[in-house]
Amino acid sequence: MVLLAVGAAALLLSIGFDLRGFGGGLAQGTGIGAMLVGTYLWGFGNGARRTHRRQWLPSRGPAE
């Protein structure tokens, strides 16, 4: 969750300050990358917490 906030802040600041060129692209890419990694880790953490429950998987259902 922290990476999402940091990434969003970096992206909004780079857009708000109208950064251009290589530095601006680097700042925007870093912000977007941090948000993507944060989203992945958030989803991974949610999945890891829910492993104690049995869940239905489409590939393990009865054959049609």
RALIN-V552457 format. One record per residue. N is the residue number from 0. SS is DSSP state (~ for helix, > for strand, _ for the rest). PHI is phi in degrees with one decimal (none if undefined). PSI is psi in whole degrees, -180 to 180 (NA if undefined). Layout:
N&SS&PHI&PSI, N&SS&PHI&PSI
//
This chain:
0&_&none&-34, 1&~&-67.2&-41, 2&~&-63.4&-34, 3&~&-63.2&-45, 4&~&-66.9&-42, 5&~&-65.2&-43, 6&~&-64.5&-43, 7&~&-64.9&-40, 8&~&-64.1&-44, 9&~&-62.7&-42, 10&~&-65.7&-47, 11&~&-66.3&-38, 12&~&-66.8&-40, 13&~&-67.8&-34, 14&~&-75.3&-43, 15&~&-63.9&-39, 16&_&-84.2&2, 17&_&54.0&49, 18&_&-69.5&137, 19&_&-124.5&169, 20&~&73.6&-157, 21&~&-62.7&-43, 22&~&-63.1&-41, 23&~&-66.0&-43, 24&~&-65.4&-37, 25&~&-65.3&-43, 26&~&-64.7&-43, 27&~&-67.5&-42, 28&~&-65.0&-38, 29&~&-64.9&-42, 30&~&-63.0&-46, 31&~&-66.7&-42, 32&~&-62.5&-41, 33&~&-64.3&-39, 34&~&-67.1&-39, 35&~&-65.9&-45, 36&~&-64.6&-41, 37&~&-62.3&-41, 38&~&-65.2&-43, 39&~&-61.8&-48, 40&~&-66.5&-34, 41&~&-64.2&-46, 42&~&-64.9&-40, 43&~&-63.2&-42, 44&~&-64.2&-40, 45&~&-64.8&-41, 46&~&-67.8&-37, 47&~&-68.0&-34, 48&~&-72.2&-25, 49&_&-97.6&13, 50&_&-73.2&-19, 51&_&-72.7&-17, 52&_&-91.5&143, 53&_&-79.8&130, 54&_&-123.5&148, 55&_&-76.9&133, 56&_&-114.1&133, 57&~&-57.3&-35, 58&~&-74.8&-14, 59&~&-107.6&11, 60&_&-78.2&177, 61&_&-68.1&148, 62&_&-68.9&141, 63&_&-96.9&NA
//
